[in-house]
Amino acid sequence: MNKVSKYINEHIDGTVFDRPSSMKPYSRDRSFLNVDPKFVVLPSSTEDIRVVLKFLNDLSERGFPLPIAVRGSGLDKTGADLSEGVVISVERLDQVLEVDENARMVRVQSGTTLGKLNAVLSAYGLTVPVDAPADETILDLISNYTLDNYSGKYNSIYYYTEHLEVALTSGDLIQTSSLTPKMLAKKAEANSPTGRIYRKISDLLANKTDMIKEIQSEPRNFGGYRMISKVEDSRGNVDLMPLFFGSNNTLGVITEIILRVEPLLRERKSVLAHFASAKSATTFAESLNKKTPVSINIFDHNVVKNAAALGKKISFIEPKDDGYYVFASFDDNKLVLPRKMKEIAEMKSAPKKMIVEDQKNKEDFTSLEKMLAEFLNDEDAYDHPVILDDIYIPNKSSAKFLEKLVEIEENFGRDMPVIGSPATELYSVRPVFNLSDDMEKVRMFEFIKVYTRLVRDQGGSLTGGSAEGRTKGAFNFAKYTSREEKFHLSIKHAFDPNNILNPEVKLGASLTDVIRHLKTDK
């Protein structure tokens, strides 16, 4: 154990380790990267995190910077959970601290998984209505801020988050809350790291209104620190909380969260429709989306073919069939649901085939939902690496996007399985690339170049569904002007003046770094 990791180990209740075999799981997330850390810290309390951050920040000020990545479950798809320096994993900060069933509020540690939280809340008849893997932490949901499939009807995790407790690199804690101008001015007067943050953010809000207005008028984009546009409300009150959404843990370490919760969702009923063309599928899906489904997806025959090759089959889907499928679920009450199902059956955009869930096929519909979730979230899907998931494509361009994707499929001579949603306007494409083959790596980068051009031409955004991390940050075609870069960096430096929190992601991401850290084995 080196001197730095040994010192930290002696001063926290948690654990520090630097054995390569122990660190291997922390060198990967869901992206196609492999980054080996120098050591890993597993804090067991907020105080541990404060000690570690302050020590590493002091070390940086003495000329020995170590980059820090903060990790929840390691499910980020963009390499934001990885670091060549230190990985701080919050996996032990996993307690549901308090449930107020009357106020419908819950306080949790940031390493709490969505599955654990909802299991606890179910005893009170409550839930956080977010569609994400059960083992994803609340930290992940906030720091990466991927819009989930339920967000079309129930909004995203952002709308359920009331307050955050955040540890800064100085070791100080910030408790986010809405501050009146008078309260903000008082906070900004403090001669402390938190006082400096409030002063700098206040200055930006006062002097960079033109930049903030530009951000508000942009197509959907979570790159940089664009949530600055949500910090000040119409009454002039200021809350720093939005800045941590999509921040990739580059501003501080979230330690506790207070969330609003909702009554348990009603039992759902689903429908599946099959179409020959992208145009007819997207037209139907957009009409279906107006009927407020709890979730809705468009996927192509390649997804079905891939599942069938792995032995996963659905009785009413033929793997040999071409075209596109629309799969939607509804959770309306018992009076509304039958009428809605009847309206759907009578919709003009008639599919080749439509199946409505009933008691006989219920198990197959459950299997279909599981199949789609596994395709997008399978940690072992090495042959279908996560390249650029959750890409924003506006609904008006979705049919054209899917049609052009077929052309790319033909040019590259390989399947381009795609899953998207008119509710979120997000799409994920998973072509097969063998990352142990150098020529395949070259082809993957060629695909990325063509694919990003397609996204741009359709008025989309690489970061329209989640923060950029390392990979999207390196490939993002929307390059910052020097003025924009300076604006975003000023937010970063207000919180992290020594630039030790994930400096290789977001504005610091580079193609050279990505190429250097490509996975080469399974």
Protein Blocks (a to p, Z undefined) as FASTA:
>chain_A
ZZklmmmmmmccbdcdfbfklmmmmmpcfbfbdcddfbdcddfbfklmmmmmmmmmmmmm
nopacdddddfklpafnhpmgcfkbccdfklmmccfbdcfknopadddfklcfklmmmmm
mmnopacdddddfklcfklmmmnopacfklmmnopfklmpfbdcdddfkopacddddddf
klmmmmmmpccfklmmmmmmmmmmmmmmmmmmmmmmpccdfehjlllmmmpcfkopacfk
lmmgonlopnbccfbdcdddddddddddddddddfbfklmmmmmmmmmmnopabdcdddf
klmmmmmmnopacfkbcfklgcjddddddfbdfklmmmmmmmmmmpmblcfbdcdddfkl
mmmmmmmmmmmmmmmmmmklmmlccfbgciacdfklmmmmmmmmmmmmmmnopacddddd
fklopacddddddfkbmklmmmmmmmmmmmmmmmmmnopafklmbcfkjmlmmmombdcd
fklmmmmmmmmmmmmmnopgoplgmjlpcfklmmmmgcfbZZ
